[in-house]
Amino acid sequence: MTAAIGRRRLEMTGDRIEAVCASHKVPAHVWGGWALRRGKVVFIVSTNPAYDLRKLADDIALSLGVPVRVFRDAVVAEVLP
């Protein structure tokens, strides 16, 4: 996983997800993730159950500059072109 994408790039992407959540005053932490096929990466995000990350999908996609799918506790991003 880290060899193809790069650990630094994964960490920067996780930091951007956290920054978007912080800008909306949603306390969140990206715990890590794993790579899927075709350049997609799943990031595990922990947050208060009262907050729904799906409402931030558009802002996360704009911040990352790639298509994303946001679930209750995970973000799937197409990190590689």
Secondary structure, 3 states (H helix, E strand, C coil): CHHHHCHHHHHHHHHHHHHHHHHCCCCEEEEEEEECHHHEEEEEEEECCCCCHHHHHHHHHHHHCCCEEECCCEEEEECCC
